[in-house]
Amino acid sequence: MKHPIKWLLLGIFFIVRLSYAEPASVLKTKSQLKVLEQKISRLEKALTESKDKKSILIQELATTEKAISACIQDLSKTHIAIEKNQDKINQLSQEITTLQQELKIEQIRLAKQVRTRYKVGEYQPLKWILNQENPDSISQLLTYYQYLIKAHQQSITTVKTLQAQLATRQNALSQERQEQQGLEKNLLARQEKLEGEKLYQTKLIKDLNQDINHQQQALIDVQKNKENLSRLLRDLAKKSVLSAQTAFAKHKLPFPVAVTRNHINRINQGVMFYAKEGLSVDAVYPGKVVFSDWLKGYGLLIIIDHGRGYMTLYAHNQALFKQKGESVEQGEQIATVGHSGGLKENGLYFEVRHRGKAISPLDWLS
């Protein structure tokens, strides 16, 4: 009921005023028409701005999608590198296994040597000499003892070397795995972030498309409604043949709907009577129905010609009980309250016009 209705009512005013061909109103009508054209121009400008914004968003989305593609390519390369490095990891694992086995063997050998030296004793060579045993036997025993010490020292050195090599291989293996896992983790996080940006940008474009569609439809509706009402009221003005016995009297007309003033709201050039759906809509004055049909922007609409240029409009009805050409009396039911034509709340939109010019209904209602 906001902007489209306002523009449609302006269209009514323009056409009806022209149909009465009042010279003094021509310049004013042209001025009002210019105002309407400016409103349409603003709608078109807003539509253009929305389309420009959409183009920018599409470019940003393209950039994001390209970044996602590059990230996926990097991930693919990383997986290939991981597969290639798996041989290196396997080799390191095998080397670690071999070193562990060798270390275990050396540890066993070292343990045996320790037990052997313990049995011989640290001072055993001195006892051999002091006991003055066979010199040849002493020489052999000393040679064996020296060999035992040398083997023991060599085993210790081998164990230390194997332990150092094992630690090196294990560190290398751990570092290799950490690097690969870290690289993959970073790429996955980057991809997730980009996917989130893509989702957000896609939603913005979707919302903007809806705004553009609404703006385009609003523009079409304004233009079509203006044409429809202009044609309608031009015909009605030409066909107005009634002559009322008495003119409208201010503050003497009854409400078209049985509601209190708390349920009335002035809108554009008319008033809204907010009422329960199905409530009776009554003619405020005797006259002849000159229009009874659905009209875009007004829903189910009745227009009554009361003669001498006076007309009343009753819009957004639930049902119409009078047809074009029928006469009505004051207070006679002509329709029921509804919300046809896209009205969000149940109610009756009511207007009073004299020679095509909207006049305040509240000045005429009792």
TORKOL-4160 file (C-alpha; in steps of 0.2 Angstrom, whole numbers, padded with zeros to 4 digits, m for minus):
366
<pt num="1" X="0000" Y="0000" Z="0000"/>
<pt num="2" X="0015" Y="0012" Z="0002"/>
<pt num="3" X="0023" Y="0018" Z="m0014"/>
<pt num="4" X="0014" Y="0008" Z="m0028"/>
<pt num="5" X="m0003" Y="0014" Z="m0022"/>
<pt num="6" X="0003" Y="0032" Z="m0020"/>
<pt num="7" X="0009" Y="0032" Z="m0038"/>
<pt num="8" X="m0007" Y="0024" Z="m0044"/>
<pt num="9" X="m0018" Y="0037" Z="m0035"/>
<pt num="10" X="m0008" Y="0051" Z="m0043"/>
<pt num="11" X="m0012" Y="0043" Z="m0059"/>
<pt num="12" X="m0030" Y="0043" Z="m0055"/>
<pt num="13" X="m0029" Y="0062" Z="m0051"/>
<pt num="14" X="m0020" Y="0066" Z="m0067"/>
<pt num="15" X="m0031" Y="0056" Z="m0079"/>
<pt num="16" X="m0048" Y="0062" Z="m0071"/>
<pt num="17" X="m0042" Y="0080" Z="m0070"/>
<pt num="18" X="m0038" Y="0079" Z="m0089"/>
<pt num="19" X="m0054" Y="0071" Z="m0093"/>
<pt num="20" X="m0063" Y="0086" Z="m0086"/>
<pt num="21" X="m0052" Y="0097" Z="m0096"/>
<pt num="22" X="m0050" Y="0111" Z="m0084"/>
<pt num="23" X="m0037" Y="0123" Z="m0092"/>
<pt num="24" X="m0032" Y="0130" Z="m0075"/>
<pt num="25" X="m0026" Y="0113" Z="m0069"/>
<pt num="26" X="m0015" Y="0108" Z="m0085"/>
<pt num="27" X="0001" Y="0116" Z="m0078"/>
<pt num="28" X="m0002" Y="0108" Z="m0061"/>
<pt num="29" X="m0005" Y="0091" Z="m0069"/>
<pt num="30" X="0011" Y="0092" Z="m0079"/>
<pt num="31" X="0020" Y="0097" Z="m0063"/>
<pt num="32" X="0013" Y="0082" Z="m0054"/>
<pt num="33" X="0017" Y="0070" Z="m0069"/>
<pt num="34" X="0035" Y="0076" Z="m0068"/>
<pt num="35" X="0036" Y="0071" Z="m0049"/>
<pt num="36" X="0029" Y="0054" Z="m0054"/>
<pt num="37" X="0042" Y="0052" Z="m0068"/>
<pt num="38" X="0056" Y="0057" Z="m0055"/>
<pt num="39" X="0050" Y="0043" Z="m0044"/>
<pt num="40" X="0051" Y="0031" Z="m0058"/>
<pt num="41" X="0068" Y="0038" Z="m0062"/>
<pt num="42" X="0074" Y="0035" Z="m0044"/>
<pt num="43" X="0068" Y="0017" Z="m0045"/>
<pt num="44" X="0078" Y="0015" Z="m0061"/>
<pt num="45" X="0093" Y="0022" Z="m0053"/>
<pt num="46" X="0092" Y="0011" Z="m0038"/>
<pt num="47" X="0090" Y="m0004" Z="m0050"/>
<pt num="48" X="0106" Y="0001" Z="m0060"/>
<pt num="49" X="0116" Y="0003" Z="m0044"/>
<pt num="50" X="0110" Y="m0015" Z="m0038"/>
<pt num="51" X="0116" Y="m0022" Z="m0055"/>
<pt num="52" X="0133" Y="m0013" Z="m0053"/>
<pt num="53" X="0135" Y="m0020" Z="m0036"/>
<pt num="54" X="0130" Y="m0037" Z="m0042"/>
<pt num="55" X="0144" Y="m0036" Z="m0055"/>
<pt num="56" X="0157" Y="m0032" Z="m0042"/>
<pt num="57" X="0151" Y="m0046" Z="m0031"/>
<pt num="58" X="0153" Y="m0058" Z="m0046"/>
<pt num="59" X="0170" Y="m0052" Z="m0049"/>
<pt num="60" X="0175" Y="m0055" Z="m0031"/>
<pt num="61" X="0167" Y="m0072" Z="m0032"/>
<pt num="62" X="0177" Y="m0076" Z="m0047"/>
<pt num="63" X="0193" Y="m0071" Z="m0038"/>
<pt num="64" X="0188" Y="m0082" Z="m0023"/>
<pt num="65" X="0184" Y="m0097" Z="m0034"/>
<pt num="66" X="0201" Y="m0095" Z="m0043"/>
<pt num="67" X="0210" Y="m0095" Z="m0026"/>
<pt num="68" X="0200" Y="m0111" Z="m0021"/>
<pt num="69" X="0206" Y="m0119" Z="m0037"/>
<pt num="70" X="0224" Y="m0115" Z="m0034"/>
<pt num="71" X="0223" Y="m0121" Z="m0016"/>
<pt num="72" X="0216" Y="m0138" Z="m0022"/>
<pt num="73" X="0230" Y="m0139" Z="m0035"/>
<pt num="74" X="0243" Y="m0136" Z="m0021"/>
<pt num="75" X="0234" Y="m0149" Z="m0010"/>
<pt num="76" X="0235" Y="m0161" Z="m0025"/>
<pt num="77" X="0254" Y="m0158" Z="m0027"/>
<pt num="78" X="0256" Y="m0160" Z="m0008"/>
<pt num="79" X="0248" Y="m0177" Z="m0009"/>
<pt num="80" X="0259" Y="m0182" Z="m0023"/>
<pt num="81" X="0274" Y="m0176" Z="m0014"/>
<pt num="82" X="0269" Y="m0186" Z="0002"/>
<pt num="83" X="0267" Y="m0201" Z="m0009"/>
<pt num="84" X="0284" Y="m0199" Z="m0016"/>
<pt num="85" X="0292" Y="m0196" Z="0001"/>
<pt num="86" X="0284" Y="m0211" Z="0008"/>
<pt num="87" X="0298" Y="m0221" Z="0001"/>
<pt num="88" X="0310" Y="m0211" Z="0010"/>
<pt num="89" X="0300" Y="m0213" Z="0026"/>
<pt num="90" X="0299" Y="m0232" Z="0023"/>
<pt num="91" X="0318" Y="m0232" Z="0021"/>
<pt num="92" X="0320" Y="m0222" Z="0037"/>
<pt num="93" X="0309" Y="m0234" Z="0046"/>
<pt num="94" X="0318" Y="m0249" Z="0039"/>
<pt num="95" X="0335" Y="m0242" Z="0044"/>
<pt num="96" X="0328" Y="m0238" Z="0062"/>
<pt num="97" X="0322" Y="m0257" Z="0063"/>
<pt num="98" X="0339" Y="m0263" Z="0057"/>
<pt num="99" X="0348" Y="m0251" Z="0070"/>
<pt num="100" X="0337" Y="m0257" Z="0084"/>
<pt num="101" X="0341" Y="m0275" Z="0080"/>
<pt num="102" X="0360" Y="m0272" Z="0079"/>
<pt num="103" X="0359" Y="m0262" Z="0095"/>
<pt num="104" X="0350" Y="m0276" Z="0103"/>
<pt num="105" X="0363" Y="m0289" Z="0097"/>
<pt num="106" X="0377" Y="m0277" Z="0103"/>
<pt num="107" X="0369" Y="m0275" Z="0120"/>
<pt num="108" X="0368" Y="m0294" Z="0122"/>
<pt num="109" X="0386" Y="m0296" Z="0117"/>
<pt num="110" X="0391" Y="m0282" Z="0129"/>
<pt num="111" X="0381" Y="m0290" Z="0143"/>
<pt num="112" X="0390" Y="m0306" Z="0140"/>
<pt num="113" X="0407" Y="m0297" Z="0141"/>
<pt num="114" X="0402" Y="m0289" Z="0157"/>
<pt num="115" X="0398" Y="m0305" Z="0165"/>
<pt num="116" X="0415" Y="m0313" Z="0158"/>
<pt num="117" X="0425" Y="m0299" Z="0165"/>
<pt num="118" X="0416" Y="m0300" Z="0182"/>
<pt num="119" X="0420" Y="m0319" Z="0183"/>
<pt num="120" X="0439" Y="m0316" Z="0179"/>
<pt num="121" X="0440" Y="m0301" Z="0191"/>
<pt num="122" X="0449" Y="m0285" Z="0189"/>
<pt num="123" X="0465" Y="m0291" Z="0198"/>
<pt num="124" X="0466" Y="m0308" Z="0191"/>
<pt num="125" X="0481" Y="m0304" Z="0179"/>
<pt num="126" X="0491" Y="m0299" Z="0194"/>
<pt num="127" X="0487" Y="m0315" Z="0203"/>
<pt num="128" X="0493" Y="m0325" Z="0188"/>
<pt num="129" X="0510" Y="m0316" Z="0189"/>
<pt num="130" X="0512" Y="m0318" Z="0208"/>
<pt num="131" X="0508" Y="m0336" Z="0207"/>
<pt num="132" X="0523" Y="m0339" Z="0196"/>
<pt num="133" X="0513" Y="m0351" Z="0184"/>
<pt num="134" X="0520" Y="m0356" Z="0168"/>
<pt num="135" X="0526" Y="m0341" Z="0158"/>
<pt num="136" X="0518" Y="m0347" Z="0142"/>
<pt num="137" X="0501" Y="m0349" Z="0150"/>
<pt num="138" X="0503" Y="m0332" Z="0158"/>
<pt num="139" X="0506" Y="m0324" Z="0141"/>
<pt num="140" X="0491" Y="m0333" Z="0134"/>
<pt num="141" X="0480" Y="m0328" Z="0148"/>
<pt num="142" X="0486" Y="m0309" Z="0147"/>
<pt num="143" X="0483" Y="m0309" Z="0128"/>
<pt num="144" X="0465" Y="m0316" Z="0130"/>
<pt num="145" X="0462" Y="m0303" Z="0144"/>
<pt num="146" X="0468" Y="m0289" Z="0133"/>
<pt num="147" X="0457" Y="m0295" Z="0119"/>
<pt num="148" X="0442" Y="m0296" Z="0131"/>
<pt num="149" X="0445" Y="m0278" Z="0137"/>
<pt num="150" X="0447" Y="m0272" Z="0119"/>
<pt num="151" X="0431" Y="m0281" Z="0113"/>
<pt num="152" X="0422" Y="m0274" Z="0128"/>
<pt num="153" X="0427" Y="m0256" Z="0124"/>
<pt num="154" X="0423" Y="m0259" Z="0105"/>
<pt num="155" X="0406" Y="m0265" Z="0110"/>
<pt num="156" X="0403" Y="m0250" Z="0121"/>
<pt num="157" X="0408" Y="m0239" Z="0106"/>
<pt num="158" X="0397" Y="m0248" Z="0094"/>
<pt num="159" X="0382" Y="m0247" Z="0106"/>
<pt num="160" X="0385" Y="m0228" Z="0107"/>
<pt num="161" X="0386" Y="m0226" Z="0089"/>
<pt num="162" X="0371" Y="m0236" Z="0085"/>
<pt num="163" X="0361" Y="m0226" Z="0098"/>
<pt num="164" X="0367" Y="m0210" Z="0090"/>
<pt num="165" X="0362" Y="m0216" Z="0073"/>
<pt num="166" X="0345" Y="m0222" Z="0079"/>
<pt num="167" X="0341" Y="m0206" Z="0087"/>
<pt num="168" X="0346" Y="m0197" Z="0071"/>
<pt num="169" X="0335" Y="m0208" Z="0060"/>
<pt num="170" X="0320" Y="m0206" Z="0072"/>
<pt num="171" X="0322" Y="m0187" Z="0073"/>
<pt num="172" X="0323" Y="m0186" Z="0054"/>
<pt num="173" X="0307" Y="m0197" Z="0052"/>
<pt num="174" X="0298" Y="m0187" Z="0065"/>
<pt num="175" X="0303" Y="m0170" Z="0056"/>
<pt num="176" X="0298" Y="m0177" Z="0039"/>
<pt num="177" X="0281" Y="m0182" Z="0045"/>
<pt num="178" X="0278" Y="m0166" Z="0054"/>
<pt num="179" X="0282" Y="m0156" Z="0039"/>
<pt num="180" X="0271" Y="m0165" Z="0028"/>
<pt num="181" X="0256" Y="m0165" Z="0040"/>
<pt num="182" X="0259" Y="m0146" Z="0044"/>
<pt num="183" X="0259" Y="m0142" Z="0025"/>
<pt num="184" X="0243" Y="m0152" Z="0022"/>
<pt num="185" X="0235" Y="m0145" Z="0038"/>
<pt num="186" X="0238" Y="m0127" Z="0032"/>
<pt num="187" X="0232" Y="m0130" Z="0015"/>
<pt num="188" X="0216" Y="m0138" Z="0021"/>
<pt num="189" X="0213" Y="m0123" Z="0033"/>
<pt num="190" X="0216" Y="m0111" Z="0019"/>
<pt num="191" X="0203" Y="m0121" Z="0008"/>
<pt num="192" X="0190" Y="m0121" Z="0022"/>
<pt num="193" X="0192" Y="m0102" Z="0024"/>
<pt num="194" X="0190" Y="m0099" Z="0005"/>
<pt num="195" X="0175" Y="m0110" Z="0004"/>
<pt num="196" X="0167" Y="m0100" Z="0018"/>
<pt num="197" X="0170" Y="m0084" Z="0009"/>
<pt num="198" X="0163" Y="m0092" Z="m0007"/>
<pt num="199" X="0147" Y="m0097" Z="0003"/>
<pt num="200" X="0145" Y="m0079" Z="0010"/>
<pt num="201" X="0148" Y="m0071" Z="m0007"/>
<pt num="202" X="0136" Y="m0083" Z="m0016"/>
<pt num="203" X="0122" Y="m0078" Z="m0002"/>
<pt num="204" X="0125" Y="m0060" Z="m0005"/>
<pt num="205" X="0123" Y="m0062" Z="m0024"/>
<pt num="206" X="0107" Y="m0072" Z="m0021"/>
<pt num="207" X="0100" Y="m0059" Z="m0009"/>
<pt num="208" X="0105" Y="m0045" Z="m0022"/>
<pt num="209" X="0096" Y="m0055" Z="m0036"/>
<pt num="210" X="0080" Y="m0055" Z="m0026"/>
<pt num="211" X="0082" Y="m0036" Z="m0023"/>
<pt num="212" X="0084" Y="m0034" Z="m0041"/>
<pt num="213" X="0069" Y="m0044" Z="m0045"/>
<pt num="214" X="0058" Y="m0035" Z="m0033"/>
<pt num="215" X="0064" Y="m0018" Z="m0040"/>
<pt num="216" X="0061" Y="m0023" Z="m0058"/>
<pt num="217" X="0044" Y="m0030" Z="m0053"/>
<pt num="218" X="0040" Y="m0014" Z="m0043"/>
<pt num="219" X="0045" Y="m0003" Z="m0058"/>
<pt num="220" X="0034" Y="m0014" Z="m0070"/>
<pt num="221" X="0019" Y="m0013" Z="m0057"/>
<pt num="222" X="0020" Y="0006" Z="m0056"/>
<pt num="223" X="0020" Y="0008" Z="m0074"/>
<pt num="224" X="0006" Y="m0005" Z="m0077"/>
<pt num="225" X="m0005" Y="0001" Z="m0063"/>
<pt num="226" X="m0003" Y="0019" Z="m0069"/>
<pt num="227" X="m0009" Y="0014" Z="m0086"/>
<pt num="228" X="m0023" Y="0003" Z="m0080"/>
<pt num="229" X="m0030" Y="0017" Z="m0068"/>
<pt num="230" X="m0028" Y="0030" Z="m0081"/>
<pt num="231" X="m0038" Y="0021" Z="m0093"/>
<pt num="232" X="m0051" Y="0016" Z="m0080"/>
<pt num="233" X="m0054" Y="0033" Z="m0073"/>
<pt num="234" X="m0054" Y="0041" Z="m0090"/>
<pt num="235" X="m0068" Y="0030" Z="m0095"/>
<pt num="236" X="m0077" Y="0033" Z="m0079"/>
<pt num="237" X="m0076" Y="0051" Z="m0080"/>
<pt num="238" X="m0084" Y="0051" Z="m0098"/>
<pt num="239" X="m0098" Y="0039" Z="m0092"/>
<pt num="240" X="m0103" Y="0049" Z="m0077"/>
<pt num="241" X="m0121" Y="0053" Z="m0081"/>
<pt num="242" X="m0129" Y="0054" Z="m0064"/>
<pt num="243" X="m0135" Y="0070" Z="m0056"/>
<pt num="244" X="m0136" Y="0069" Z="m0037"/>
<pt num="245" X="m0152" Y="0077" Z="m0029"/>
<pt num="246" X="m0140" Y="0085" Z="m0016"/>
<pt num="247" X="m0122" Y="0088" Z="m0015"/>
<pt num="248" X="m0111" Y="0079" Z="m0003"/>
<pt num="249" X="m0112" Y="0087" Z="0014"/>
<pt num="250" X="m0096" Y="0088" Z="0025"/>
<pt num="251" X="m0096" Y="0077" Z="0040"/>
<pt num="252" X="m0113" Y="0069" Z="0036"/>
<pt num="253" X="m0107" Y="0053" Z="0027"/>
<pt num="254" X="m0107" Y="0037" Z="0037"/>
<pt num="255" X="m0092" Y="0026" Z="0039"/>
<pt num="256" X="m0091" Y="0013" Z="0025"/>
<pt num="257" X="m0086" Y="0000" Z="0038"/>
<pt num="258" X="m0092" Y="m0001" Z="0056"/>
<pt num="259" X="m0076" Y="0003" Z="0066"/>
<pt num="260" X="m0070" Y="0016" Z="0078"/>
<pt num="261" X="m0058" Y="0030" Z="0073"/>
<pt num="262" X="m0044" Y="0021" Z="0082"/>
<pt num="263" X="m0044" Y="0009" Z="0068"/>
<pt num="264" X="m0043" Y="0022" Z="0054"/>
<pt num="265" X="m0026" Y="0028" Z="0047"/>
<pt num="266" X="m0024" Y="0041" Z="0033"/>
<pt num="267" X="m0014" Y="0034" Z="0019"/>
<pt num="268" X="m0009" Y="0043" Z="0003"/>
<pt num="269" X="m0025" Y="0052" Z="m0003"/>
<pt num="270" X="m0037" Y="0040" Z="0006"/>
<pt num="271" X="m0039" Y="0031" Z="0022"/>
<pt num="272" X="m0037" Y="0013" Z="0028"/>
<pt num="273" X="m0051" Y="0006" Z="0039"/>
<pt num="274" X="m0043" Y="m0009" Z="0048"/>
<pt num="275" X="m0056" Y="m0021" Z="0051"/>
<pt num="276" X="m0060" Y="m0040" Z="0053"/>
<pt num="277" X="m0061" Y="m0050" Z="0038"/>
<pt num="278" X="m0078" Y="m0053" Z="0031"/>
<pt num="279" X="m0085" Y="m0037" Z="0039"/>
<pt num="280" X="m0098" Y="m0028" Z="0029"/>
<pt num="281" X="m0093" Y="m0014" Z="0017"/>
<pt num="282" X="m0107" Y="m0001" Z="0014"/>
<pt num="283" X="m0110" Y="0013" Z="0002"/>
<pt num="284" X="m0108" Y="0030" Z="0010"/>
<pt num="285" X="m0120" Y="0038" Z="m0002"/>
<pt num="286" X="m0133" Y="0033" Z="m0016"/>
<pt num="287" X="m0126" Y="0031" Z="m0033"/>
<pt num="288" X="m0122" Y="0019" Z="m0047"/>
<pt num="289" X="m0108" Y="0006" Z="m0048"/>
<pt num="290" X="m0097" Y="0010" Z="m0062"/>
<pt num="291" X="m0083" Y="m0002" Z="m0059"/>
<pt num="292" X="m0083" Y="m0019" Z="m0050"/>
<pt num="293" X="m0069" Y="m0030" Z="m0053"/>
<pt num="294" X="m0051" Y="m0035" Z="m0048"/>
<pt num="295" X="m0038" Y="m0022" Z="m0052"/>
<pt num="296" X="m0019" Y="m0024" Z="m0049"/>
<pt num="297" X="m0013" Y="m0014" Z="m0034"/>
<pt num="298" X="m0031" Y="m0013" Z="m0027"/>
<pt num="299" X="m0037" Y="m0030" Z="m0027"/>
<pt num="300" X="m0056" Y="m0032" Z="m0028"/>
<pt num="301" X="m0062" Y="m0014" Z="m0031"/>
<pt num="302" X="m0079" Y="m0005" Z="m0032"/>
<pt num="303" X="m0081" Y="0012" Z="m0038"/>
<pt num="304" X="m0097" Y="0021" Z="m0036"/>
<pt num="305" X="m0102" Y="0037" Z="m0046"/>
<pt num="306" X="m0113" Y="0048" Z="m0035"/>
<pt num="307" X="m0116" Y="0061" Z="m0049"/>
<pt num="308" X="m0110" Y="0079" Z="m0050"/>
<pt num="309" X="m0092" Y="0073" Z="m0052"/>
<pt num="310" X="m0092" Y="0064" Z="m0035"/>
<pt num="311" X="m0085" Y="0046" Z="m0034"/>
<pt num="312" X="m0080" Y="0034" Z="m0020"/>
<pt num="313" X="m0068" Y="0020" Z="m0021"/>
<pt num="314" X="m0068" Y="0004" Z="m0010"/>
<pt num="315" X="m0052" Y="m0007" Z="m0012"/>
<pt num="316" X="m0045" Y="m0023" Z="m0006"/>
<pt num="317" X="m0062" Y="m0032" Z="m0003"/>
<pt num="318" X="m0064" Y="m0050" Z="0001"/>
<pt num="319" X="m0080" Y="m0051" Z="m0010"/>
<pt num="320" X="m0090" Y="m0039" Z="m0021"/>
<pt num="321" X="m0109" Y="m0040" Z="m0020"/>
<pt num="322" X="m0113" Y="m0027" Z="m0033"/>
<pt num="323" X="m0110" Y="m0027" Z="m0052"/>
<pt num="324" X="m0106" Y="m0013" Z="m0064"/>
<pt num="325" X="m0122" Y="m0004" Z="m0068"/>
<pt num="326" X="m0131" Y="m0007" Z="m0052"/>
<pt num="327" X="m0139" Y="0006" Z="m0042"/>
<pt num="328" X="m0135" Y="0007" Z="m0023"/>
<pt num="329" X="m0143" Y="0016" Z="m0008"/>
<pt num="330" X="m0134" Y="0024" Z="0006"/>
<pt num="331" X="m0129" Y="0011" Z="0019"/>
<pt num="332" X="m0132" Y="m0004" Z="0007"/>
<pt num="333" X="m0119" Y="m0018" Z="0008"/>
<pt num="334" X="m0108" Y="m0018" Z="m0008"/>
<pt num="335" X="m0094" Y="m0029" Z="m0002"/>
<pt num="336" X="m0084" Y="m0037" Z="0013"/>
<pt num="337" X="m0068" Y="m0033" Z="0021"/>
<pt num="338" X="m0053" Y="m0043" Z="0015"/>
<pt num="339" X="m0035" Y="m0041" Z="0010"/>
<pt num="340" X="m0035" Y="m0044" Z="m0009"/>
<pt num="341" X="m0022" Y="m0036" Z="m0020"/>
<pt num="342" X="m0007" Y="m0040" Z="m0009"/>
<pt num="343" X="m0013" Y="m0031" Z="0007"/>
<pt num="344" X="m0004" Y="m0037" Z="0022"/>
<pt num="345" X="m0018" Y="m0034" Z="0034"/>
<pt num="346" X="m0037" Y="m0035" Z="0033"/>
<pt num="347" X="m0044" Y="m0018" Z="0029"/>
<pt num="348" X="m0054" Y="m0007" Z="0017"/>
<pt num="349" X="m0045" Y="0007" Z="0007"/>
<pt num="350" X="m0057" Y="0021" Z="0004"/>
<pt num="351" X="m0056" Y="0037" Z="m0006"/>
<pt num="352" X="m0067" Y="0051" Z="m0011"/>
<pt num="353" X="m0065" Y="0061" Z="m0027"/>
<pt num="354" X="m0073" Y="0076" Z="m0035"/>
<pt num="355" X="m0070" Y="0079" Z="m0053"/>
<pt num="356" X="m0055" Y="0067" Z="m0052"/>
<pt num="357" X="m0047" Y="0076" Z="m0038"/>
<pt num="358" X="m0044" Y="0067" Z="m0022"/>
<pt num="359" X="m0052" Y="0075" Z="m0007"/>
<pt num="360" X="m0049" Y="0071" Z="0012"/>
<pt num="361" X="m0062" Y="0057" Z="0016"/>
<pt num="362" X="m0061" Y="0062" Z="0035"/>
<pt num="363" X="m0069" Y="0079" Z="0030"/>
<pt num="364" X="m0084" Y="0071" Z="0024"/>
<pt num="365" X="m0087" Y="0056" Z="0036"/>
<pt num="366" X="m0097" Y="0059" Z="0051"/>
